[in-house]
Amino acid sequence: MVEQKRRRDEVLTAAIREATRAELDDHGYAGVTFEGVARRARTSKPVLYRRYRSRAHLVSDALGSALRSSFTTETSGDLRADLRRTLGPLLTQVSAVGSATLRALLGEADQELLSEVAELNGEVARSSIRSALAAAAERGEIGPTPVPDTALLTPVALLRFAIIKGGPIPDSYLDDVLDDVLLPLFTTLAARANPVTSDDAADPSVP
């Protein structure tokens, strides 16, 4: 019975997310309403209000599920190709949603939602990029030193800057980020010998 209820809940959640994205496509962020999403998802407004505290929470959940599903941990045998395959769909989804919609969402989100989104999406991004780097290190394409988590979030930070800046994101943006920033950064960090960690830096016994 519990499993059956869980399946029904998953079906409803998927319908709400799909309806929210459809409302965004048709009406933009300002035109998304609980009434419109409920009607399209064939549910009721009270159901939505029990799940989402605000329009920002509703839209964030719908977009976040789509963005997170675009990440992959598969590897191909080439670091650049792996990073492109990881980040390309993400950039495509962001471009499809539009900078204006994302800026409106960020402006309406409360601090709790912003922190939640940053942590969840950041961990998914780190996991995907970490897999690509681990495979590259195993092949000997880069050095064996683990790349710090802060560096793994570089592409997310750059994408956030592009969103805030506004306007269309050029088709060449990802290639420029890969060739001018990520590959040099990751290659350099992975080649370090005995990197000093924050804990080591605080330990006077570490030379």
C-alpha positions as a printed NumPy array, in Angstrom:
array([[  0.   ,   0.   ,   0.   ],
       [  2.841,   2.387,   0.868],
       [  4.636,   1.561,  -2.388],
       [  1.443,   2.131,  -4.366],
       [  0.942,   5.531,  -2.695],
       [  4.566,   6.437,  -3.451],
       [  4.081,   5.625,  -7.136],
       [  0.944,   7.761,  -7.273],
       [  2.818,  10.596,  -5.595],
       [  5.67 ,  10.334,  -8.114],
       [  3.195,  10.447, -11.   ],
       [  1.528,  13.547,  -9.542],
       [  4.892,  15.241,  -8.919],
       [  5.955,  14.579, -12.522],
       [  2.643,  15.974, -13.8  ],
       [  3.011,  19.135, -11.694],
       [  6.566,  19.703, -12.898],
       [  5.587,  19.182, -16.526],
       [  2.606,  21.506, -16.148],
       [  4.77 ,  24.19 , -14.521],
       [  7.309,  24.08 , -17.336],
       [  4.5  ,  24.262, -19.887],
       [  3.014,  27.301, -18.153],
       [  6.462,  28.933, -18.195],
       [  6.773,  28.297, -21.927],
       [  3.323,  29.713, -22.624],
       [  3.139,  32.647, -20.21 ],
       [  6.61 ,  33.384, -18.821],
       [  7.468,  33.516, -15.133],
       [  5.104,  36.391, -14.366],
       [  2.214,  34.425, -15.88 ],
       [  2.707,  31.251, -13.855],
       [ -0.101,  30.798, -11.327],
       [ -1.094,  27.985,  -8.989],
       [ -4.474,  27.936, -10.697],
       [ -2.974,  27.512, -14.15 ],
       [ -0.574,  24.777, -13.065],
       [ -3.296,  22.935, -11.145],
       [ -5.627,  23.022, -14.139],
       [ -2.949,  21.766, -16.523],
       [ -1.763,  19.059, -14.114],
       [ -5.365,  18.021, -13.398],
       [ -5.047,  18.531,  -9.678],
       [ -6.217,  21.219,  -7.23 ],
       [ -4.706,  24.399,  -5.854],
       [ -4.813,  23.079,  -2.249],
       [ -2.631,  20.16 ,  -3.362],
       [ -0.073,  22.603,  -4.781],
       [ -0.173,  24.849,  -1.716],
       [  0.546,  21.857,   0.512],
       [  3.655,  21.103,  -1.545],
       [  4.987,  24.564,  -2.409],
       [  5.059,  27.68 ,  -0.261],
       [  5.321,  30.079,  -3.181],
       [  5.514,  30.385,  -6.953],
       [  9.301,  30.516,  -6.653],
       [  9.337,  27.131,  -4.888],
       [  6.991,  25.668,  -7.504],
       [  9.028,  26.884, -10.479],
       [ 12.37 ,  26.091,  -8.846],
       [ 11.326,  22.484,  -8.299],
       [ 10.156,  22.091, -11.897],
       [ 13.272,  23.647, -13.422],
       [ 15.662,  22.061, -10.94 ],
       [ 14.469,  18.54 , -11.678],
       [ 15.015,  19.113, -15.4  ],
       [ 18.438,  20.705, -14.915],
       [ 19.69 ,  17.978, -12.588],
       [ 18.565,  15.261, -14.974],
       [ 20.777,  16.813, -17.671],
       [ 23.98 ,  15.939, -15.784],
       [ 25.694,  12.641, -16.589],
       [ 28.462,  10.599, -14.989],
       [ 29.246,   8.609, -18.149],
       [ 32.769,   8.916, -19.565],
       [ 34.   ,   8.631, -23.146],
       [ 37.792,   8.484, -22.963],
       [ 38.458,  12.206, -23.414],
       [ 38.188,  14.804, -20.65 ],
       [ 37.083,  17.665, -22.866],
       [ 34.38 ,  15.536, -24.472],
       [ 33.215,  14.33 , -21.06 ],
       [ 32.987,  17.861, -19.662],
       [ 31.182,  19.032, -22.76 ],
       [ 28.713,  16.177, -22.524],
       [ 28.17 ,  16.976, -18.845],
       [ 27.753,  20.733, -19.206],
       [ 26.288,  21.014, -22.709],
       [ 22.76 ,  19.84 , -21.841],
       [ 22.797,  22.098, -18.779],
       [ 23.598,  25.131, -20.908],
       [ 20.946,  24.094, -23.43 ],
       [ 18.309,  23.885, -20.715],
       [ 19.281,  27.256, -19.262],
       [ 19.148,  28.853, -22.715],
       [ 15.725,  27.304, -23.344],
       [ 14.34 ,  28.654, -20.069],
       [ 15.854,  32.083, -20.666],
       [ 17.883,  34.465, -18.534],
       [ 14.88 ,  36.676, -17.795],
       [ 12.926,  33.8  , -16.258],
       [ 15.862,  32.669, -14.143],
       [ 16.587,  36.209, -12.926],
       [ 12.918,  36.658, -11.997],
       [ 13.003,  33.392, -10.079],
       [ 16.175,  34.339,  -8.201],
       [ 14.671,  37.719,  -7.337],
       [ 11.532,  36.155,  -5.849],
       [ 13.181,  33.249,  -4.005],
       [ 13.707,  33.491,  -0.255],
       [ 17.079,  32.779,   1.349],
       [ 16.116,  29.255,   2.356],
       [ 15.197,  28.345,  -1.21 ],
       [ 18.358,  29.923,  -2.627],
       [ 20.513,  27.946,  -0.201],
       [ 18.654,  24.734,  -0.925],
       [ 18.971,  25.134,  -4.698],
       [ 22.653,  26.056,  -4.497],
       [ 23.481,  23.042,  -2.323],
       [ 21.473,  20.494,  -4.31 ],
       [ 22.506,  21.624,  -7.783],
       [ 26.077,  22.188,  -6.623],
       [ 26.398,  18.621,  -5.347],
       [ 25.02 ,  17.169,  -8.588],
       [ 27.451,  19.276, -10.622],
       [ 30.4  ,  18.316,  -8.425],
       [ 29.53 ,  14.639,  -8.668],
       [ 29.325,  14.691, -12.473],
       [ 32.532,  16.662, -12.985],
       [ 34.351,  14.645, -10.332],
       [ 33.522,  11.436, -12.264],
       [ 34.93 ,  12.889, -15.478],
       [ 38.119,  13.99 , -13.726],
       [ 38.574,  10.646, -11.972],
       [ 38.314,   8.816, -15.294],
       [ 40.799,  11.234, -16.877],
       [ 43.259,  10.717, -14.   ],
       [ 42.943,   6.94 , -14.32 ],
       [ 43.776,   7.216, -18.04 ],
       [ 46.763,   9.421, -17.241],
       [ 45.246,  12.336, -19.144],
       [ 45.635,  14.558, -16.067],
       [ 47.555,  14.238, -12.804],
       [ 46.373,  12.17 ,  -9.829],
       [ 45.792,  14.994,  -7.345],
       [ 42.069,  15.478,  -6.562],
       [ 40.644,  18.792,  -7.736],
       [ 39.129,  20.8  ,  -4.815],
       [ 35.347,  21.073,  -4.591],
       [ 35.524,  24.85 ,  -4.933],
       [ 37.132,  24.46 ,  -8.362],
       [ 34.514,  21.888,  -9.411],
       [ 31.859,  24.583,  -9.007],
       [ 33.619,  26.961, -11.402],
       [ 31.352,  26.159, -14.389],
       [ 28.25 ,  26.673, -12.237],
       [ 29.552,  30.064, -11.073],
       [ 30.359,  31.114, -14.641],
       [ 26.931,  30.059, -15.838],
       [ 25.309,  31.995, -12.998],
       [ 27.27 ,  35.076, -14.076],
       [ 26.043,  34.651, -17.657],
       [ 22.454,  34.415, -16.399],
       [ 22.73 ,  37.524, -14.23 ],
       [ 24.422,  39.436, -17.032],
       [ 21.385,  38.793, -19.204],
       [ 20.923,  38.482, -22.936],
       [ 21.358,  35.347, -25.049],
       [ 24.259,  33.054, -24.195],
       [ 26.46 ,  32.653, -27.313],
       [ 26.834,  29.201, -28.873],
       [ 30.593,  29.523, -28.372],
       [ 30.277,  30.163, -24.622],
       [ 30.777,  26.578, -23.506],
       [ 33.772,  26.005, -25.784],
       [ 35.376,  29.205, -24.517],
       [ 34.783,  28.173, -20.894],
       [ 36.2  ,  24.699, -21.52 ],
       [ 39.313,  25.812, -23.41 ],
       [ 40.116,  29.049, -21.598],
       [ 39.104,  28.191, -18.03 ],
       [ 38.149,  24.654, -17.056],
       [ 40.722,  22.515, -18.86 ],
       [ 43.711,  24.701, -17.851],
       [ 42.377,  24.986, -14.287],
       [ 41.651,  21.296, -13.768],
       [ 44.875,  20.181, -15.453],
       [ 46.98 ,  22.508, -13.301],
       [ 45.28 ,  21.531, -10.046],
       [ 45.482,  17.81 , -10.808],
       [ 49.22 ,  18.108, -11.467],
       [ 50.027,  19.6  ,  -8.051],
       [ 52.233,  17.593,  -5.717],
       [ 51.164,  17.271,  -2.076],
       [ 48.606,  20.115,  -2.107],
       [ 48.164,  21.93 ,   1.201],
       [ 44.648,  21.496,   2.553],
       [ 42.87 ,  23.988,   4.79 ],
       [ 43.426,  21.61 ,   7.741],
       [ 47.149,  21.349,   6.95 ],
       [ 47.458,  25.112,   6.741],
       [ 46.13 ,  25.37 ,  10.294],
       [ 48.534,  22.706,  11.578],
       [ 51.971,  24.179,  12.489],
       [ 53.543,  20.705,  12.204],
       [ 52.928,  20.677,   8.442],
       [ 56.   ,  22.097,   6.632]])
